[in-house]
């Protein structure tokens, strides 16, 4: 989402508002991290991740609408949705990495950051080559594929969410 937000948004907005919209993204990400962290302690990672995926999909849809219309306020709405969605993904993914790599945390986090940076670069590069609609559809598809991969990991490799373990009494 950050790759799309930071590469596609600026050319579509009036220059005087770019900084304010990006600040809104940052503020929403900070507030979202606090809320996502606390609610995942109560409900578990998987429900929060699924809600986050829905928020991210809504963010992409809103961003697409903003770029295709003269309704500037949609950029602000998309920035809030992207910020909250990104905070949910980062909060849950970082805590999941801690579970998956308890003795090799550095390797787990380094691998994650490598692939995150690679994905950011790929989306930024693709933004030059393909039209915006294709970029939105591919980004949304990758987001859903990533969540389905998380589900597979949780079911078949390692339970990463205590709420998904039937023996924990929840």
ZAMARGU-4260 file (C-alpha; in steps of 0.2 Angstrom, whole numbers, plus 5000, padded with zeros to 4 digits):
<rodrens>
0) 5000/5000/5000 | 5014/5012/5004 | 5022/5009/4987 | 5005/5014/4978 | 5002/5028/4990
5) 5019/5036/4988 | 5021/5033/4969 | 5004/5036/4962 | 4996/5049/4974 | 5008/5064/4972
10) 5006/5067/4953 | 4987/5066/4955 | 4986/5079/4969 | 4988/5098/4970 | 5006/5101/4975
15) 5000/5112/4990 | 4991/5097/4998 | 5003/5083/4996 | 5012/5086/5012 | 4996/5087/5022
20) 4989/5072/5014 | 5005/5062/5018 | 5005/5069/5036 | 4987/5062/5038 | 4993/5045/5032
25) 5007/5046/5045 | 4995/5051/5059 | 4982/5038/5054 | 4997/5025/5055 | 5002/5030/5072
30) 4984/5030/5079 | 4981/5014/5070 | 4996/5005/5077 | 4990/5009/5095 | 4973/5003/5091
35) 4978/4987/5082 | 4991/4982/5095 | 4978/4983/5109 | 4964/4975/5099 | 4975/4961/5093
40) 4979/4957/5112 | 4960/4955/5114 | 4954/4946/5098 | 4970/4939/5091 | 4980/4942/5075
45) 4970/4934/5062 | 4954/4944/5065 | 4964/4960/5065 | 4973/4955/5049 | 4957/4951/5040
50) 4949/4967/5045 | 4965/4976/5040 | 4964/4967/5023 | 4946/4974/5021 | 4952/4992/5026
55) 4967/4991/5013 | 4955/4985/4999 | 4944/5000/5004 | 4959/5011/5003 | 4964/5005/4986
60) 4946/5007/4980 | 4945/5025/4987 | 4962/5030/4980 | 4956/5024/4963 | 4940/5034/4964
65) 4950/5049/4970 | 4962/5049/4955 | 4947/5047/4943 | 4937/5062/4950 | 4938/5079/4956
70) 4932/5075/4973 | 4948/5080/4982 | 4942/5074/4999 | 4944/5056/4994 | 4963/5058/4994
75) 4961/5062/5013 | 4949/5047/5015 | 4961/5036/5006 | 4976/5042/5016 | 4967/5038/5032
80) 4962/5021/5026 | 4980/5017/5020 | 4987/5023/5036 | 4976/5012/5047 | 4977/4997/5035
85) 4996/4999/5034 | 4997/5000/5053 | 4987/4984/5055 | 4998/4975/5043 | 5014/4981/5051
90) 5009/4978/5069 | 5003/4960/5065 | 5017/4955/5054 | 5031/4961/5065 | 5023/4952/5080
95) 5021/4936/5069 | 5039/4937/5064 | 5044/4937/5082 | 5034/4921/5084 | 5041/4912/5068
100) 5059/4917/5072 | 5061/4917/5091 | 5080/4913/5091 | 5084/4921/5074 | 5074/4937/5075
105) 5087/4947/5065 | 5086/4935/5050 | 5067/4935/5050 | 5066/4954/5051 | 5080/4957/5038
110) 5071/4945/5026 | 5055/4954/5029 | 5063/4971/5026 | 5072/4964/5010 | 5056/4958/5002
115) 5046/4973/5008 | 5059/4984/4999 | 5059/4973/4984 | 5040/4975/4983 | 5041/4993/4985
120) 5053/4995/4971 | 5043/4983/4960 | 5027/4993/4962 | 5036/5010/4959 | 5044/5003/4943
125) 5027/4995/4937 | 5019/5012/4940 | 5029/5018/4926 | 5025/5003/4914 | 5006/5000/4917
130) 4991/5010/4919 | 4984/5014/4936 | 4969/5003/4936 | 4981/4988/4932 | 4992/4993/4946
135) 4977/4994/4958 | 4970/4977/4953 | 4988/4969/4955 | 4991/4977/4972 | 4974/4971/4978
140) 4977/4954/4971 | 4994/4953/4980 | 4986/4959/4996 | 4973/4945/4996 | 4986/4932/4990
145) 4997/4937/5005 | 4983/4935/5017 | 4979/4918/5010 | 4997/4913/5012 | 4996/4918/5030
150) 4981/4907/5033 | 4990/4893/5025 | 5006/4896/5036 | 4995/4897/5051 | 4986/4880/5047
155) 5000/4870/5040 | 5016/4876/5046 | 5015/4885/5063 | 5001/4892/5073 | 5005/4911/5074
160) 4989/4916/5082 | 4984/4909/5099 | 4966/4912/5095 | 4967/4900/5081 | 4973/4886/5092
165) 4958/4875/5098 | 4967/4870/5114 | 4969/4887/5121 | 4951/4888/5127 | 4945/4903/5117
</rodrens>
